[in-house]
Amino acid sequence: MKEAISRWLYASFLRLATPLYLLRLWRRGAAEAAYRQHWGERLGLYSGTAEAGRLWVHAVSLGETLAARALIEELRYQRPGLRLLLTHSTATGREAGAALLQPGDVQAWLPYDTPGAVRRFLRHWRPAIGVLMETEIWPVLQHESAKAGLPLVLANARLSEKSFRQGRRLRWLMEPAARALKLALAQTETDARRLRESGVGAVQVCGNLKFDLHPDETLLAQGRAWHAQLKRPVLLFAVSREGEEALLLSTFAALPAASRPLLLIVPRHPQRFDEVAGLIEAAGLRLARRSSFGEKPSSEAWQADAWLGDSLREMALYYGLADAALLGGSFLPLGGQNLIEAAACGCPLLMGPHTFNFAQAAELALEAGAALRVADMEQGLAQARALIADASRREAMAGRAEAFAAAHRGAAGRMAEALLGLLKR
């Protein structure tokens, strides 16, 4: 009874909040037009008729979509001709997901998690199996899927200690959603333990899909070519989050101009590109934006103090450019960002104290000598400059980073095998 009441309260709140949700999407659409497209899909309204029996993958945003790429490629390898339904919640996820589609596949927004919208979604698409990527818990969706007999799998599953504690506080809502999962394919033994304690009945440890992603060699080579032309070192702040850029810029701008590396900042969220550009200019630094380069940087860009990486899906280029990188999300209590791509590109990485969202990957990288831990942004900048100045140490660390990334591949094959086994049954 408590579970039903909790779910009813949750759904009632979302129904009441629907106008605010749609208004927020409309406002975000001013900067990212995709948010104003296919509007009805957010409410479970889809046009035409749909072929039943697809394998459905939900990748909420860009990071989950990139991880899904490795899984989808392996699924197609093991089951040629497999047809997919790929859903998202963000514009960056949907844009990246479009590149994964093949003839016969379809793409849509996942609707708002209200009973009516979810039922319309399930009736229209009638998938054979559903795959939620990484950390997605949708109480109504999971309840309605169980009622409809649709097996749901949480793939590349991770559950931080913070999220686990939050789930325990909302256990009347979250435990039924966890029990509705047919299977969770966890990244680590620690994630598996937390998932079981949260109520998931069947859990397998498969590793992290992001180790199976290979960097774009063309972009990586382009970044290294630009670095050779620069003839000065480059410090990358990779996938930075709100509040962190100001911490770095206040310290960086105080350095003597002659001793500064070129600073390259790549924000996590594209809607913050203009904001971060303003922060760089307010710090008194000469700015060049990647979006203005075209095929190569302009003569003014070569002389700039800082570059802004205001583009999508070019992280391999940025890691190729960098002598060392600071990990975004780790210098404030935000949990860190994915560090595996940096390792695969052979870029030495410095992490702040906050990496709880990727705890095991961070610890493994430290043990392998692929990354360094620093206490704060000031120490991070000092250690990065010391690493940049020591070529032999930097090159050795780059080699260890590539070896670390290669040693942990194979999760995609294990997850694809588990999913296709369920699909057969």
VOPAGU-2260 file (C-alpha; in pm, 1 decimal, decimal comma):
REM VOPAGU-2260
SITE   aa  ch    i         X         Y         Z
SITE  MET   A    0       0,0       0,0       0,0
SITE  LYS   A    1     279,6     243,9      88,0
SITE  GLU   A    2     445,8     169,8    -244,7
SITE  ALA   A    3     125,0     242,3    -438,1
SITE  ILE   A    4      67,8     564,1    -244,6
SITE  SER   A    5     428,3     677,2    -303,2
SITE  ARG   A    6     397,8     610,5    -675,4
SITE  TRP   A    7      61,7     791,1    -690,6
SITE  LEU   A    8     206,8    1097,0    -512,9
SITE  TYR   A    9     507,1    1096,0    -746,7
SITE  ALA   A   10     287,7    1070,9   -1057,6
SITE  SER   A   11      47,6    1336,4    -929,4
SITE  PHE   A   12     335,0    1576,4    -869,6
SITE  LEU   A   13     467,3    1519,2   -1222,7
SITE  ARG   A   14     120,9    1574,8   -1371,6
SITE  LEU   A   15      93,0    1908,6   -1191,2
SITE  ALA   A   16     447,1    2003,0   -1294,6
SITE  THR   A   17     395,5    1917,2   -1663,0
SITE  PRO   A   18     332,1    2280,4   -1774,6
SITE  LEU   A   19     653,8    2391,0   -1601,3
SITE  TYR   A   20     842,4    2101,0   -1760,7
SITE  LEU   A   21     720,4    2197,6   -2107,8
SITE  LEU   A   22     801,9    2563,7   -2043,8
SITE  ARG   A   23    1155,4    2467,5   -1943,2
SITE  LEU   A   24    1197,1    2267,5   -2264,0
SITE  TRP   A   25    1070,6    2561,2   -2470,1
SITE  ARG   A   26    1318,4    2796,7   -2306,2
SITE  ARG   A   27    1606,9    2555,0   -2362,1
SITE  GLY   A   28    1493,8    2536,3   -2722,6
SITE  ALA   A   29    1600,8    2898,6   -2770,7
SITE  ALA   A   30    1962,7    2778,1   -2758,3
SITE  GLU   A   31    1914,1    2416,5   -2875,0
SITE  ALA   A   32    1640,5    2391,6   -3136,8
SITE  ALA   A   33    1589,2    2017,2   -3091,1
SITE  TYR   A   34    1403,2    2082,9   -2766,6
SITE  ARG   A   35    1121,1    2245,0   -2966,2
SITE  GLN   A   36    1090,4    1955,4   -3210,8
SITE  HIS   A   37     866,0    1646,8   -3188,1
SITE  TRP   A   38     685,4    1816,0   -2899,3
SITE  GLY   A   39     407,7    1558,4   -2866,7
SITE  GLU   A   40     653,5    1276,4   -2802,8
SITE  ARG   A   41     726,9    1424,6   -2460,2
SITE  LEU   A   42     365,5    1338,5   -2372,0
SITE  GLY   A   43     369,0     994,8   -2534,5
SITE  LEU   A   44     206,2    1107,8   -2860,8
SITE  TYR   A   45     370,2     945,1   -3165,2
SITE  SER   A   46     261,8     961,1   -3527,6
SITE  GLY   A   47     198,4     671,9   -3766,7
SITE  THR   A   48     226,8     304,8   -3681,8
SITE  ALA   A   49     529,4     127,8   -3538,2
SITE  GLU   A   50     673,1    -217,2   -3596,1
SITE  ALA   A   51     664,6    -422,8   -3277,6
SITE  GLY   A   52     952,8    -625,2   -3137,9
SITE  ARG   A   53    1244,0    -381,8   -3154,6
SITE  LEU   A   54    1518,3    -378,3   -2896,9
SITE  TRP   A   55    1473,1     -45,2   -2719,1
SITE  VAL   A   56    1769,8     147,1   -2575,4
SITE  HIS   A   57    1719,2     463,4   -2366,9
SITE  ALA   A   58    2026,7     688,1   -2342,9
SITE  VAL   A   59    1923,1    1003,7   -2162,9
SITE  SER   A   60    2204,6    1239,2   -2266,6
SITE  LEU   A   61    2535,2    1261,8   -2451,7
SITE  GLY   A   62    2746,5    1054,9   -2212,0
SITE  GLU   A   63    2498,1     767,8   -2201,5
SITE  THR   A   64    2457,4     779,3   -2579,9
SITE  LEU   A   65    2833,3     752,0   -2631,5
SITE  ALA   A   66    2844,5     452,5   -2396,3
SITE  ALA   A   67    2547,1     298,7   -2578,6
SITE  ARG   A   68    2742,9     317,7   -2903,7
SITE  ALA   A   69    2980,2      43,4   -2790,9
SITE  LEU   A   70    2689,5    -176,0   -2681,8
SITE  ILE   A   71    2487,8    -116,2   -3001,2
SITE  GLU   A   72    2787,0    -199,2   -3221,7
SITE  GLU   A   73    2838,3    -525,0   -3034,7
SITE  LEU   A   74    2466,7    -610,2   -3050,3
SITE  ARG   A   75    2471,7    -562,4   -3427,5
SITE  TYR   A   76    2783,2    -778,7   -3453,6
SITE  GLN   A   77    2625,5   -1061,3   -3255,2
SITE  ARG   A   78    2279,1   -1020,8   -3413,0
SITE  PRO   A   79    2302,0    -879,4   -3768,9
SITE  GLY   A   80    1981,2    -710,9   -3882,5
SITE  LEU   A   81    1872,4    -622,3   -3528,1
SITE  ARG   A   82    1628,2    -328,6   -3532,3
SITE  LEU   A   83    1648,9     -64,9   -3261,8
SITE  LEU   A   84    1432,6     196,3   -3097,2
SITE  LEU   A   85    1664,9     461,6   -2953,0
SITE  THR   A   86    1521,5     717,8   -2709,9
SITE  HIS   A   87    1669,4    1020,4   -2531,7
SITE  SER   A   88    1579,2    1304,6   -2297,7
SITE  THR   A   89    1828,9    1573,3   -2405,1
SITE  ALA   A   90    1912,1    1745,3   -2732,7
SITE  THR   A   91    2280,0    1646,5   -2719,9
SITE  GLY   A   92    2184,3    1283,2   -2665,0
SITE  ARG   A   93    1941,1    1281,6   -2956,3
SITE  GLU   A   94    2187,2    1451,4   -3190,3
SITE  ALA   A   95    2461,8    1200,4   -3106,7
SITE  GLY   A   96    2215,8     910,8   -3126,7
SITE  ALA   A   97    2116,1     995,5   -3483,6
SITE  ALA   A   98    2463,8     883,2   -3596,5
SITE  LEU   A   99    2401,3     535,0   -3452,9
SITE  LEU   A  100    2089,0     462,1   -3657,5
SITE  GLN   A  101    2076,2     217,2   -3947,1
SITE  PRO   A  102    1791,8     147,7   -4193,1
SITE  GLY   A  103    1497,3       7,5   -3998,6
SITE  ASP   A  104    1592,1     181,4   -3671,8
SITE  VAL   A  105    1386,5     463,2   -3520,2
SITE  GLN   A  106    1455,0     743,2   -3274,1
SITE  ALA   A  107    1221,1     928,1   -3036,8
SITE  TRP   A  108    1197,7    1123,9   -2714,4
SITE  LEU   A  109    1119,5     921,7   -2403,3
SITE  PRO   A  110     799,5    1072,2   -2259,8
SITE  TYR   A  111     755,9    1239,7   -1924,1
SITE  ASP   A  112     722,3     977,5   -1648,6
SITE  THR   A  113     344,8    1000,8   -1600,2
SITE  PRO   A  114     116,3     696,4   -1631,0
SITE  GLY   A  115     -76,0     815,5   -1938,1
SITE  ALA   A  116     233,5     916,7   -2134,8
SITE  VAL   A  117     418,8     595,4   -2046,9
SITE  ARG   A  118     125,0     373,1   -2144,7
SITE  ARG   A  119      93,9     551,1   -2478,6
SITE  PHE   A  120     466,1     502,2   -2537,7
SITE  LEU   A  121     450,5     128,6   -2462,2
SITE  ARG   A  122     133,1      72,6   -2667,5
SITE  HIS   A  123     277,2     254,1   -2969,2
SITE  TRP   A  124     624,1      97,5   -2983,1
SITE  ARG   A  125     564,7    -248,1   -2825,7
SITE  PRO   A  126     938,3    -323,2   -2785,1
SITE  ALA   A  127    1061,2    -676,0   -2712,2
SITE  ILE   A  128    1303,4    -564,9   -2441,9
SITE  GLY   A  129    1405,5    -231,0   -2289,7
SITE  VAL   A  130    1758,2    -120,7   -2197,9
SITE  LEU   A  131    1811,5     177,8   -1968,4
SITE  MET   A  132    2166,2     312,7   -1967,1
SITE  GLU   A  133    2373,4     364,4   -1651,6
SITE  THR   A  134    2171,5     530,9   -1373,2
SITE  GLU   A  135    1820,3     571,6   -1509,5
SITE  ILE   A  136    1536,5     499,6   -1266,2
SITE  TRP   A  137    1183,7     589,0   -1380,7
SITE  PRO   A  138     931,5     463,8   -1121,0
SITE  VAL   A  139     621,6     487,1   -1342,6
SITE  LEU   A  140     795,6     357,0   -1655,8
SITE  GLN   A  141     935,9      58,5   -1470,7
SITE  HIS   A  142     603,5     -18,3   -1301,9
SITE  GLU   A  143     406,2       3,6   -1627,0
SITE  SER   A  144     666,9    -203,0   -1813,7
SITE  ALA   A  145     640,0    -478,6   -1554,6
SITE  LYS   A  146     258,8    -472,7   -1584,4
SITE  ALA   A  147     291,9    -500,7   -1964,2
SITE  GLY   A  148     537,0    -791,6   -1940,3
SITE  LEU   A  149     823,7    -590,8   -2091,9
SITE  PRO   A  150    1162,7    -694,5   -1947,4
SITE  LEU   A  151    1376,9    -392,4   -1854,6
SITE  VAL   A  152    1754,7    -411,4   -1813,5
SITE  LEU   A  153    1979,6    -147,5   -1656,3
SITE  ALA   A  154    2300,7    -162,7   -1862,5
SITE  ASN   A  155    2642,6     -23,3   -1771,6
SITE  ALA   A  156    2478,9      27,5   -1434,2
SITE  ARG   A  157    2645,9     235,3   -1168,2
SITE  LEU   A  158    2519,3     353,0    -830,5
SITE  SER   A  159    2729,0     592,5    -624,0
SITE  GLU   A  160    2718,3     593,2    -245,6
SITE  LYS   A  161    2539,6     928,8    -256,1
SITE  SER   A  162    2269,2     801,4    -493,7
SITE  PHE   A  163    2236,1     483,0    -288,6
SITE  ARG   A  164    2169,8     684,0      29,6
SITE  GLN   A  165    1918,1     904,4    -151,5
SITE  GLY   A  166    1741,9     594,2    -278,9
SITE  ARG   A  167    1716,7     455,9      73,6
SITE  ARG   A  168    1544,6     775,1     187,9
SITE  LEU   A  169    1289,0     730,2     -93,1
SITE  ARG   A  170    1272,4     352,1     -64,4
SITE  TRP   A  171     892,5     325,5     -94,0
SITE  LEU   A  172     925,6     475,0    -441,2
SITE  MET   A  173    1265,8     350,0    -553,6
SITE  GLU   A  174    1267,7      -9,9    -428,4
SITE  PRO   A  175     961,8    -111,9    -634,4
SITE  ALA   A  176    1124,5      46,7    -940,1
SITE  ALA   A  177    1443,4    -149,3    -871,5
SITE  ARG   A  178    1249,9    -475,1    -826,8
SITE  ALA   A  179    1077,6    -415,5   -1162,2
SITE  LEU   A  180    1413,3    -450,7   -1341,3
SITE  LYS   A  181    1465,4    -790,0   -1499,5
SITE  LEU   A  182    1844,1    -755,6   -1480,7
SITE  ALA   A  183    2117,2    -503,7   -1400,7
SITE  LEU   A  184    2452,4    -524,7   -1581,3
SITE  ALA   A  185    2681,3    -349,9   -1335,4
SITE  GLN   A  186    3014,5    -180,3   -1394,3
SITE  THR   A  187    3176,6    -296,5   -1069,1
SITE  GLU   A  188    3128,6    -530,1    -773,1
SITE  THR   A  189    3057,2    -225,7    -555,8
SITE  ASP   A  190    2785,2    -107,6    -793,2
SITE  ALA   A  191    2642,0    -461,1    -796,3
SITE  ARG   A  192    2626,6    -476,5    -416,5
SITE  ARG   A  193    2446,0    -143,0    -393,6
SITE  LEU   A  194    2202,7    -241,6    -669,5
SITE  ARG   A  195    2117,0    -566,3    -489,8
SITE  GLU   A  196    2068,0    -379,8    -162,1
SITE  SER   A  197    1841,8    -135,4    -347,2
SITE  GLY   A  198    1610,5    -416,4    -453,9
SITE  VAL   A  199    1735,1    -536,2    -794,9
SITE  GLY   A  200    1686,4    -913,2    -806,0
SITE  ALA   A  201    1937,3   -1019,2   -1072,9
SITE  VAL   A  202    2272,6    -844,0   -1114,4
SITE  GLN   A  203    2577,5    -932,6   -1325,4
SITE  VAL   A  204    2913,7    -754,6   -1317,8
SITE  CYS   A  205    3025,3    -682,1   -1675,1
SITE  GLY   A  206    3265,2    -386,4   -1656,4
SITE  ASN   A  207    3236,6     -37,7   -1803,0
SITE  LEU   A  208    3126,7       9,5   -2165,7
SITE  LYS   A  209    3328,6     328,0   -2196,5
SITE  PHE   A  210    3649,8     125,3   -2202,6
SITE  ASP   A  211    3523,9     -27,5   -2529,7
SITE  LEU   A  212    3498,9     309,8   -2702,7
SITE  HIS   A  213    3790,1     386,7   -2932,4
SITE  PRO   A  214    3884,4     751,6   -2989,7
SITE  ASP   A  215    3832,1     899,4   -3335,2
SITE  GLU   A  216    4179,2     860,7   -3485,6
SITE  THR   A  217    4124,0    1142,2   -3736,9
SITE  LEU   A  218    4034,4    1390,2   -3463,2
SITE  LEU   A  219    4318,3    1267,9   -3242,7
SITE  ALA   A  220    4569,8    1316,9   -3525,4
SITE  GLN   A  221    4427,5    1661,4   -3601,1
SITE  GLY   A  222    4472,5    1767,5   -3240,0
SITE  ARG   A  223    4831,8    1645,7   -3234,5
SITE  ALA   A  224    4904,1    1827,0   -3560,9
SITE  TRP   A  225    4768,3    2153,1   -3420,4
SITE  HIS   A  226    4977,7    2102,0   -3107,3
SITE  ALA   A  227    5291,6    2067,6   -3319,3
SITE  GLN   A  228    5210,8    2394,6   -3497,2
SITE  LEU   A  229    5147,5    2578,9   -3169,1
SITE  LYS   A  230    5502,1    2526,7   -3043,9
SITE  ARG   A  231    5388,9    2578,3   -2684,8
SITE  PRO   A  232    5229,6    2351,0   -2423,9
SITE  VAL   A  233    4852,6    2313,1   -2384,2
SITE  LEU   A  234    4660,7    2258,9   -2060,5
SITE  LEU   A  235    4308,4    2123,1   -2109,2
SITE  PHE   A  236    4023,6    2164,2   -1861,8
SITE  ALA   A  237    3808,1    1875,6   -1982,5
SITE  VAL   A  238    3429,6    1869,8   -1942,1
SITE  SER   A  239    3425,2    2153,0   -1689,8
SITE  ARG   A  240    3121,5    2229,0   -1475,2
SITE  GLU   A  241    2964,6    2549,4   -1344,6
SITE  GLY   A  242    3179,3    2719,3   -1081,3
SITE  GLU   A  243    3496,6    2533,3   -1170,9
SITE  GLU   A  244    3609,5    2758,6   -1455,9
SITE  ALA   A  245    3614,8    3060,6   -1225,0
SITE  LEU   A  246    3834,3    2868,0    -978,6
SITE  LEU   A  247    4085,1    2788,5   -1250,3
SITE  LEU   A  248    4081,3    3127,0   -1420,1
SITE  SER   A  249    4147,5    3321,8   -1100,2
SITE  THR   A  250    4468,1    3122,5   -1045,1
SITE  PHE   A  251    4570,7    3094,2   -1409,9
SITE  ALA   A  252    4534,1    3466,5   -1485,5
SITE  ALA   A  253    4769,0    3548,9   -1196,2
SITE  LEU   A  254    5055,8    3352,7   -1355,8
SITE  PRO   A  255    5324,1    3548,1   -1544,1
SITE  ALA   A  256    5216,6    3560,9   -1908,9
SITE  ALA   A  257    5547,8    3418,2   -2029,8
SITE  SER   A  258    5507,9    3100,9   -1819,6
SITE  ARG   A  259    5148,0    3019,5   -1907,0
SITE  PRO   A  260    5055,6    2725,5   -2128,0
SITE  LEU   A  261    4772,3    2774,1   -2373,1
SITE  LEU   A  262    4457,3    2712,8   -2170,2
SITE  LEU   A  263    4187,4    2506,8   -2342,4
SITE  ILE   A  264    3848,1    2486,5   -2166,2
SITE  VAL   A  265    3576,6    2246,8   -2285,5
SITE  PRO   A  266    3254,3    2294,5   -2082,8
SITE  ARG   A  267    3028,9    1997,5   -2012,8
SITE  HIS   A  268    2707,2    2170,4   -2123,3
SITE  PRO   A  269    2679,9    2349,6   -2459,8
SITE  GLN   A  270    2431,0    2603,4   -2324,7
SITE  ARG   A  271    2717,4    2740,4   -2109,9
SITE  PHE   A  272    2956,5    2811,3   -2397,9
SITE  ASP   A  273    2881,7    3184,8   -2407,6
SITE  GLU   A  274    2892,4    3211,2   -2029,0
SITE  VAL   A  275    3237,8    3051,2   -2011,5
SITE  ALA   A  276    3360,1    3272,2   -2296,5
SITE  GLY   A  277    3258,0    3571,9   -2085,7
SITE  LEU   A  278    3446,8    3435,1   -1783,7
SITE  ILE   A  279    3764,0    3392,5   -1988,5
SITE  GLU   A  280    3746,7    3746,1   -2124,9
SITE  ALA   A  281    3662,3    3887,2   -1780,6
SITE  ALA   A  282    3985,2    3728,5   -1652,5
SITE  GLY   A  283    4175,4    3945,2   -1902,1
SITE  LEU   A  284    4273,9    3660,3   -2132,3
SITE  ARG   A  285    4271,4    3675,5   -2511,5
SITE  LEU   A  286    4011,7    3425,8   -2627,3
SITE  ALA   A  287    3970,9    3216,2   -2941,8
SITE  ARG   A  288    3666,3    2990,8   -2992,7
SITE  ARG   A  289    3682,6    2655,7   -3169,0
SITE  SER   A  290    3357,8    2737,3   -3351,0
SITE  SER   A  291    3538,4    3018,1   -3536,1
SITE  PHE   A  292    3832,6    2808,0   -3660,4
SITE  GLY   A  293    3693,0    2626,1   -3960,8
SITE  GLU   A  294    3951,1    2378,0   -4088,6
SITE  LYS   A  295    4231,5    2523,4   -3877,7
SITE  PRO   A  296    4290,7    2800,4   -3623,9
SITE  SER   A  297    4329,0    3155,7   -3747,1
SITE  SER   A  298    4649,0    3356,1   -3700,0
SITE  GLU   A  299    4479,6    3536,4   -3406,6
SITE  ALA   A  300    4390,5    3202,6   -3246,6
SITE  TRP   A  301    4754,4    3087,4   -3248,2
SITE  GLN   A  302    4839,1    3394,0   -3036,1
SITE  ALA   A  303    4545,7    3366,0   -2791,7
SITE  ASP   A  304    4585,4    3297,0   -2419,6
SITE  ALA   A  305    4287,5    3061,2   -2404,6
SITE  TRP   A  306    4078,0    2852,0   -2640,4
SITE  LEU   A  307    3716,8    2761,6   -2577,7
SITE  GLY   A  308    3615,8    2417,4   -2702,6
SITE  ASP   A  309    3262,4    2515,9   -2804,2
SITE  SER   A  310    3192,0    2211,5   -3021,0
SITE  LEU   A  311    3036,8    1868,8   -2970,9
SITE  ARG   A  312    3188,3    1522,3   -3015,0
SITE  GLU   A  313    3544,7    1651,9   -3059,7
SITE  MET   A  314    3697,0    1543,1   -2730,1
SITE  ALA   A  315    3955,5    1329,7   -2911,9
SITE  LEU   A  316    4077,5    1644,1   -3088,5
SITE  TYR   A  317    4105,6    1828,2   -2756,8
SITE  TYR   A  318    4286,4    1540,9   -2583,6
SITE  GLY   A  319    4520,9    1519,3   -2883,3
SITE  LEU   A  320    4599,8    1889,7   -2840,7
SITE  ALA   A  321    4670,4    1868,6   -2469,2
SITE  ASP   A  322    4992,7    1796,4   -2285,1
SITE  ALA   A  323    4788,6    1735,6   -1968,6
SITE  ALA   A  324    4425,9    1768,8   -1861,7
SITE  LEU   A  325    4233,3    1862,0   -1550,5
SITE  LEU   A  326    3918,0    1653,2   -1500,6
SITE  GLY   A  327    3597,3    1854,4   -1488,3
SITE  GLY   A  328    3341,3    1789,4   -1217,6
SITE  SER   A  329    3610,1    1678,9    -973,1
SITE  PHE   A  330    3713,7    2016,0    -825,4
SITE  LEU   A  331    3371,7    2085,6    -672,3
SITE  PRO   A  332    3151,8    1814,9    -511,0
SITE  LEU   A  333    2994,2    1715,9    -844,4
SITE  GLY   A  334    3125,2    1361,0    -872,9
SITE  GLY   A  335    3366,1    1399,4   -1163,7
SITE  GLN   A  336    3329,0    1313,4   -1532,2
SITE  ASN   A  337    3431,3    1019,4   -1748,7
SITE  LEU   A  338    3810,7     986,1   -1740,4
SITE  ILE   A  339    3834,7     681,9   -1968,8
SITE  GLU   A  340    3836,3     878,0   -2295,9
SITE  ALA   A  341    4134,9    1080,9   -2176,8
SITE  ALA   A  342    4320,1     758,6   -2097,7
SITE  ALA   A  343    4235,4     603,0   -2434,7
SITE  CYS   A  344    4376,7     913,9   -2604,7
SITE  GLY   A  345    4697,9     892,0   -2402,1
SITE  CYS   A  346    4639,9    1222,0   -2221,8
SITE  PRO   A  347    4785,6    1248,9   -1867,1
SITE  LEU   A  348    4505,8    1344,6   -1627,6
SITE  LEU   A  349    4485,3    1529,7   -1296,2
SITE  MET   A  350    4176,1    1473,2   -1083,4
SITE  GLY   A  351    4039,3    1680,7    -799,1
SITE  PRO   A  352    3907,9    1524,8    -476,4
SITE  HIS   A  353    3550,8    1460,0    -597,1
SITE  THR   A  354    3520,7    1155,3    -826,0
SITE  PHE   A  355    3243,5     962,2    -649,6
SITE  ASN   A  356    3041,7     912,2    -970,2
SITE  PHE   A  357    3334,4     722,5   -1125,0
SITE  ALA   A  358    3499,6     598,4    -807,5
SITE  GLN   A  359    3639,8     266,9    -924,5
SITE  ALA   A  360    3759,4     395,2   -1261,9
SITE  ALA   A  361    3935,8     679,3   -1079,8
SITE  GLU   A  362    4103,8     444,5    -832,9
SITE  LEU   A  363    4209,6     205,1   -1108,3
SITE  ALA   A  364    4355,7     494,0   -1307,8
SITE  LEU   A  365    4552,6     608,3   -1003,2
SITE  GLU   A  366    4682,1     255,4    -938,5
SITE  ALA   A  367    4786,4     222,4   -1303,5
SITE  GLY   A  368    4972,2     554,1   -1297,8
SITE  ALA   A  369    4738,9     692,7   -1565,4
SITE  ALA   A  370    4617,4     981,3   -1346,1
SITE  LEU   A  371    4717,6    1191,1   -1046,9
SITE  ARG   A  372    4501,4    1307,2    -755,3
SITE  VAL   A  373    4528,7    1668,7    -633,7
SITE  ALA   A  374    4366,4    1841,1    -337,9
SITE  ASP   A  375    4227,6    2149,7    -509,5
SITE  MET   A  376    4243,3    2364,6    -822,4
SITE  GLU   A  377    4553,8    2555,7    -714,8
SITE  GLN   A  378    4745,2    2232,8    -661,5
SITE  GLY   A  379    4601,3    2092,6    -982,1
SITE  LEU   A  380    4735,7    2383,2   -1185,8
SITE  ALA   A  381    5076,2    2362,6   -1016,5
SITE  GLN   A  382    5104,3    1986,5   -1069,3
SITE  ALA   A  383    4988,6    2017,3   -1431,1
SITE  ARG   A  384    5256,2    2277,2   -1505,9
SITE  ALA   A  385    5520,6    2057,4   -1342,1
SITE  LEU   A  386    5407,8    1759,8   -1549,4
SITE  ILE   A  387    5408,9    1963,8   -1870,1
SITE  ALA   A  388    5766,4    2073,2   -1796,9
SITE  ASP   A  389    5888,2    1713,4   -1750,5
SITE  ALA   A  390    5865,8    1552,3   -2095,5
SITE  SER   A  391    5990,7    1205,1   -1996,8
SITE  ARG   A  392    5751,9    1179,6   -1701,8
SITE  ARG   A  393    5463,2    1303,1   -1916,8
SITE  GLU   A  394    5533,2    1055,5   -2196,1
SITE  ALA   A  395    5558,4     765,5   -1951,0
SITE  MET   A  396    5225,1     863,4   -1796,9
SITE  ALA   A  397    5065,7     884,3   -2143,3
SITE  GLY   A  398    5180,1     530,4   -2219,7
SITE  ARG   A  399    5040,6     401,4   -1889,9
SITE  ALA   A  400    4708,3     575,0   -1964,8
SITE  GLU   A  401    4672,4     397,9   -2300,9
SITE  ALA   A  402    4764,1      61,6   -2145,2
SITE  PHE   A  403    4511,7     116,9   -1864,3
SITE  ALA   A  404    4230,7     184,5   -2114,0
SITE  ALA   A  405    4317,2    -120,7   -2324,1
SITE  ALA   A  406    4335,5    -354,7   -2024,3
SITE  HIS   A  407    3972,5    -306,5   -1922,5
SITE  ARG   A  408    3791,1    -360,8   -2253,5
SITE  GLY   A  409    3531,9    -635,3   -2310,5
SITE  ALA   A  410    3219,0    -510,8   -2129,7
SITE  ALA   A  411    3025,4    -462,2   -2455,9
SITE  GLY   A  412    3055,4    -828,1   -2551,5
SITE  ARG   A  413    2942,2    -949,2   -2209,6
SITE  MET   A  414    2644,1    -712,9   -2199,7
SITE  ALA   A  415    2534,6    -787,7   -2555,4
SITE  GLU   A  416    2542,1   -1160,2   -2483,2
SITE  ALA   A  417    2323,9   -1114,5   -2173,3
SITE  LEU   A  418    2071,7    -896,1   -2358,5
SITE  LEU   A  419    2040,9   -1122,5   -2659,6
SITE  GLY   A  420    1994,6   -1419,4   -2425,3
SITE  LEU   A  421    1693,4   -1242,2   -2273,3
SITE  LEU   A  422    1566,2   -1150,9   -2619,0
SITE  LYS   A  423    1571,4   -1516,9   -2726,3
SITE  ARG   A  424    1367,8   -1618,2   -2422,6
